[in-house]
């Protein structure tokens, strides 16, 4: 059995690793042209990747203030304007 200090340290490390942002690489096609970029965020999923690719392509906007809520760009909307084949992976 671990001492309470070691157990608390291990729990703290787990919490910190979960809260820290990670780096992701997003690849996509814009009107048939390959584009790629890296982004640092706490979590990533397909919807977030499509939105980030749309921001990079100039379809969506970045919030002016940190607390400002901006509508996410959907996959059909992005595809309508030429963003396709969005793929992401942790870098």
N, C-alpha and C positions, 0 to 999 in steps of 0.2 A: 504494500500500500504506500502511495506517495505521501509525502508530507504536505500539509495544507499550503505552504508557501509554493512548493513546486507545482501543485495542482492549480493554484490561482494563477501562476505565471503561464502555465500551458493554456488555461482558459482565456487569458488575456491575449496570448499570441493568436489563438483561433479567432477571437473577435476582431482583432486588428487585421488579420489576413482577409477576413470576409468584407471589411469595410473599405479596404484600400482599392483605389481604381486600378484597372488593368488596361493594358494596351491591346488594341484590336486593329487588324488590317481589313479594310473593306475594298473589294474589287467589284467593278461594275462596267457595263457598256453604256455609253451615251451616244445615241444615234450610230451605233456600230463601232465607235471608237473606245478602246480600252482605257479605263481610268482606275487609279488606285490611290488610297491614302490611309494614314494611320490615325487613330483616335484613342484618347484615354478617357475611359468612363468606368463607372462602378459595375454596370451590368449591360449585357448586349443580348438582343434576340433578333429575330427576322424583321419584325416591325420597326425596331429601332435602327437596324442596318439600312432598311429601305428609306427611312426618314433621313438618316445621315448622308446617304448617297444623293438624295434629292437636294439637301442643303449644299453639298459639294458641287452639284450640277447647276445650282442657281435657281432651283424651283421653289425651295422653301427658305424661310428666313431664320436667322439666329435671333433669339430674344435679346432685346437691348439691355434688360435688367435681369439679374439672376432669378428673381421671383416671378417674372413675367411668364405666363403660360402661353405657349404657341401651339396651335393645332398641328398634330402629326400628319405628315403626308402619307397617304395610303399607297399600296402597291399599284392598284389600277390607275390612280392619278399619275403616279410617276411613270408608269408604262405608257400612258397616253402622250407624255412629253418626251419619250425616247430613252428613259432609264430602264435597262433590262439586265438580266443575269447578275443580280446582286448576290455576292457571296462574302462571308465574313469568317474570320478565324482569330483566335487569340494569338498575338504576336509574341 
